[in-house]
Amino acid sequence: MTKSFDPQSDFSLHGKTALITGGGKGIGQGVAIGLARSGAHIHILDKDLAAAEATVKFLKDDGRHATAHHVDVTDESAIDQVMAKIASEASIDLLVNNAGLAIRKASVDLPLSEWDAVLRVNLTGVFLCARSAARHMIPNRSGAIVNLASIMGLSGGGLYPNISYQSTKGAVVNLTRALAVEWAPHNIRVNAVAPTWVRTDFIKPLTDNPQLVEKMNAMTPLGRIAEIEDVVGGIIFLLSPAARMITGHTLAIDGGFLAQ
C-alpha cells in the first residue's frame, strides 16, 4: 500500500529553517507569520531593519522562533555572509524570494538608472539569494524555494505602464523553471507564485483611488483584489511536503485574472 496522505505532517513545516527576503512588511511579513505558525524557524532578510525587527518582535511575542538580518538583496557579499551565518547554526531548508521594487513610469520616460534598479532587486536579487541558499541546500540534498512573480509577468496587461516590473517578473517565471530543472537532481524544488494586486502599501497609490479599486475588482473574475492571507497559503503549500512532486511551476493567485 502506498503512503497515505497525512494533512498534519504533509502541511507541517515544524523545525524547518525558513528565510524570507523583504519579510518586514507586506506579503513578506504575512509569509513570515504564516511559516512561523506552521512550525518553521524564521529568518527575515530585509533592507529595512526596523521593519524586520518589528515583525520578529511580533513573532517572538507569539511564541515563535525568529531573527532579523539587515540585508540588501542586491549586495552579493552581504547575502553570502548572512546565509553562511545562518547555515552555521542550522540547515537552510526554505527560501521565499519576496523583496521587490516597482517604478511605475511610461516606457519612453523611464531612465536607464531606474530600469537597472528594478532589475537589480527583482531579478538579480532573486538569483543571488537563490544561488546562495542552494549552495547550502545541495550538500543536504533537500530544500524548497518560492519566488514571487506576478500576474504582470504572465500578462502584458495592467492599469498603468510598468515595463521594468513586468519584464523582471516574466524573467522570474523562467528563472524559476531553469533553476528547478538544474537543481532537481539535488532534491531542491523551485516554484513561484504569481499574485494579482494585493492590498499592501506596495500598491497603496492604487488602492487609495476608489475608481482604480473598482476597475481592479471589475478585471478580476472573483470580483476583488487579494488580501495578504490569500497569497500566504499558496506559498506555504509549495514549500510543504504536500508539494513534494511540484517543481518549476508558477501558481497564479489571481482570482481568475489570467483565465480570461
N, C-alpha and C positions, 0 to 999 in steps of 0.2 A: 504493500500500500504506500502511495506517495505521502510525503509530509503534508499534513493538513494545515490550512491557513489558521493562524492564531492572531487575532487583532491585537491582543495585549503585547505580544512580543514583536509582531511584524511592523507595528507602527511606533514602537518604542525606540528612543534614542538614548536610553539610560546608559550613563557612563561615557558617552561619546564626547570627544572634544570638537567643538564647532567654532569656526571663525567666520565672522560677518564683517565685511567691509562696509563703511558708511552705516554702521549699526547704531549710531547715536540718536537717530530720529527717523521719522517717516516709515517706509516699508522696512528698512533695515532694523529699526527699533522693534517693530512688530514681529519680525522674524526672530530676533534675539529672544524676545519674551516667549514666543511660541516654542522655539527649540529648547529653551530652559525648562519650560513646563512639560516638555516631552522627555526630560531627563538629561539633556546634554549639558556639559560644562562650557560656558560661553566665553569667547574672547572677541571683544569688539575692537576693530581696527578703524580708526576714524581720524580725519584731519582736524575735526572739531573735538578736541579732548574734553572740553567741558560737557558737551552733549553726551559723549561716550561715558564719562564718569557718572552723569546723572542717571543714565539707563542702568549702569552697573549698580548704583546705589539702590534703585528700584528693585532690581533682581535680587540683590542680597537681602533687602528688607523682606522680600517674598520667599526667602529661604533657599535661594538658588546660588550656584557657583558661577561667578562672572568676574572678568578682568578687562580693564580698558587699556588700550595702547594708542599712542599718538603716532599715526602713520598716514603719509600721503601716498596714495596708490600709484602715483607716477614716479616715486622715488625707489628705484630698484634696490639700492643698498639698504634702505630702511626696511623694506619689505622682507628681504632675505634675513636681516638681523632679527626682526621680531618673530619670523617663522622659526628660526633656529632656536630662539629662546623658548618659545612655546614647545617645540619638539623635544627640547632637553628635559622638559618636565612631564610630558605626556605625548602619546601619539596624536598626530593631526589626522582626524577622521573625516571631518566635514568642512566644506568651504562654501560660503554664499558670497558671490561677487555682486554686491549691491550698489557700491558707490557709483554715482553718475553725475553728469553735468549736461545742461541744456542751455543753448544760447539761441533764442528764437529771433531770427532775422531773415529777411528775404535773401536769397542766394546771391543776388547781384550786390548786396550791401554788406555781405559777411566778410570781414577781414581774414586774411590767412592766419593771423595770430589766434583768432578766436576759433577758427576751424581746427587748428592744431591743438588748442587747449581741450576741446571736446574729444578729439581723437585720443589724446594722452590719457584722459580719465576713463572714457567709456570703452576703449578698445585695448590700448596698450596696458592700462591698469589691470584689466581683466586678465590679459595674457600673463603679466608679471606675477600676479597673485596666484593664478592657477599653476604656473610653472614652478614657483617656489614651493607651494603646498605639495605638488606632485613629487618633488624631489624627496620629500619626507614620507609620502604615502607609498611610493614604489617599493622601498625595502620591506614594508609591511604587507604588500600585496593586498591593499584594501583602502578604499576611500570613495567619497562621493562629493561631487561639485555641482552646484547650481548657479548658473549665470543669469543675470537679469537682462533680458532682451526687452522687446516691446512690440505691441501691435504695429508700431511705426517701422519696425524692422522687417515686417512682412507685408506691409501695405504702403503705397505712396500717398495715401490719403491723410487727412487731418484737418484741423481747424486753422492752421497757420503755417507759414513756411518754417521749417525746422530741419534744414538739409543735413547739417552735421550730425544731429541726434539720430535722424532716420538712417543715415549711412552707417554710423557706428553700430546701431542696434541690429541692422541687417548683417553686418560683419560678425557680430557676436553670435548670431544664429549659426553661421557657417564655421566660425571658430569652435563652437560647441561640438558640431559634428566631427570636425577634424580631430580635436583632442580626444573625443570619445573613441574614435577608431584607433588612434595611436596608443592610448593608454588602456584599452580593453584587455590586452594580454597581462596587464598588471593588476587586473580586477579593480580598476578605478573607473567609476561611472561619471560621465559628464553630461548634464542636461541643462536646459534653460526654461525659464518661464517668460511668456510674452503678455504682460498685463495691458489692459486698456487704461484709460485715465483713472487714476487712483486718488482719492481725496486726501492729499497731503499738502504740506507747504510747497512742495516741488511744483505743483500746478495751481498755487493759490491765485496768481493773476487771472487764471481762467475761472476758478470756482467763485471768485469774488464778483463775477459778472453773471447775473441771473440769466441773461439771454444766452450766454455761451453754455451754461449748465443745461438749459433747456435743449439746446442744439445737440450737446453730447448725449443727453438722455435719448433724444429722438434718433440718433445714429446707432444706438445700442439696442438690439432686439429685446433684451431683458428690461430695458427702459430706465436704466440708472447707471451712473458711473460706479466704480468699485470702491469699496472701503478696504482699509489695510488688511483686515482679517480675511477678506475674500482671497487675497494673494498668499497669505501665510500657509494655509492648508495645503495648497499645491506644492509649495516648496518643501514642506515637511514630508509630504508623500514621496517626492522624488529623492529625498535624502534617506528615506527609511528603508529597512529591509523589504518592505512590501513592494518596492520598485526595483528589486534586485535584477530583473531582466530588462530594465529600461535604461538605455543609454543613447546619446546622440539625438534625443528628442527635444523639441521645443513645445511646451504646453501653453496653449493660449488660455489666458484667464481674462476673458474679454466680453462676457455677456452676449456672445454670438456675433460680435462685430465682424470677425473675419469669415464668418459663414455666409455673408451676403454676397 
